[in-house]
Amino acid sequence: MTIGVTDVPERERFEARDSDADEALAGYLTYQLTGKIIAYTHVEVTVGYDGTDVADALTRAAMDDARVRGRTVVAIYPPLTQWLASHPEYRKIVAGSKKIR
């Protein structure tokens, strides 16, 4: 399984696709963008890809993209807040990150 993540702005989401399975959709992370503020709202992993690193790959790609673009992240989806608690390298770009421990 080789997962690639791309931003699909017209659908307001990042998509993870499996290049070993004819670019099958492995999952997605939805967002809402307003200026330099991006709110990550949900992560969905496609059946058959659960138990893999798809959610991690989506989250990491979305956070890296926000950092490169100078955006402030609002983590609305509770599992994202949990993920951020163990990834302190992103705290500088997360709104209210002092609360994430």
C-alpha positions in Angstrom: 0.0 0.0 0.0 1.4 3.4 -1.1 -0.7 6.3 0.2 -0.4 9.8 -1.4 -2.2 12.8 0.1 -3.4 15.8 -1.9 -5.4 18.9 -1.2 -8.7 19.1 -3.2 -9.7 22.6 -2.5 -12.9 22.5 -4.6 -14.1 19.8 -2.2 -12.6 21.4 0.9 -10.7 18.3 1.8 -7.4 16.4 1.7 -7.7 13.0 0.0 -5.6 10.0 0.7 -5.3 7.7 -2.3 -3.7 4.3 -2.7 -1.5 4.2 -5.7 -1.2 0.4 -5.4 -5.0 0.1 -5.9 -5.7 2.3 -8.9 -5.8 5.5 -6.8 -8.6 4.1 -4.6 -9.8 6.6 -2.1 -8.4 5.5 1.3 -9.7 8.4 3.3 -10.2 12.2 3.6 -9.9 15.1 6.0 -12.4 17.9 5.6 -11.7 21.6 6.3 -13.2 25.1 6.2 -10.9 27.9 5.1 -11.4 31.5 5.9 -8.4 33.7 5.1 -5.4 32.4 7.0 -7.6 30.3 9.4 -8.2 26.7 8.6 -10.6 24.6 10.6 -10.1 20.8 10.3 -13.5 19.3 10.9 -13.5 15.6 10.2 -11.3 12.6 9.2 -12.9 9.6 7.5 -11.0 6.4 6.7 -12.5 4.2 3.9 -13.6 0.7 4.9 -10.7 -1.6 4.2 -8.1 1.0 5.2 -9.1 1.1 8.9 -6.2 0.0 11.1 -3.7 1.5 8.8 -1.8 4.8 9.0 -4.2 6.6 6.6 -5.6 9.0 9.3 -2.1 9.8 10.4 -0.9 10.5 6.9 -3.9 12.8 6.2 -3.4 14.7 9.4 0.3 15.1 9.0 -0.1 16.3 5.4 -2.8 18.8 6.4 -0.7 20.2 9.2 2.4 20.4 7.1 0.4 22.2 4.4 -1.0 24.7 7.0 2.5 25.4 8.3 3.9 26.0 4.8 1.1 28.3 3.9 1.3 30.3 7.2 -2.2 29.3 8.3 -3.6 29.0 11.9 -5.3 25.7 12.5 -8.5 25.3 14.5 -8.9 21.6 15.5 -12.6 21.0 15.7 -12.5 17.2 15.4 -11.7 15.6 18.8 -9.4 12.9 17.5 -7.3 15.6 15.8 -6.9 17.4 19.2 -5.7 14.0 20.6 -3.2 13.6 17.7 -1.9 17.1 18.3 -1.3 16.4 21.9 1.4 13.9 20.9 2.8 16.1 18.1 4.2 19.2 19.8 6.0 20.3 16.6 2.7 21.8 15.4 1.7 23.7 18.5 2.9 27.1 17.1 0.3 27.0 14.3 -2.7 25.7 16.4 -5.2 28.2 17.9 -5.5 27.6 21.6 -2.6 25.2 21.6 -1.7 26.0 25.2 -4.6 23.9 26.1 -3.3 20.9 24.2 -1.3 18.7 26.5 
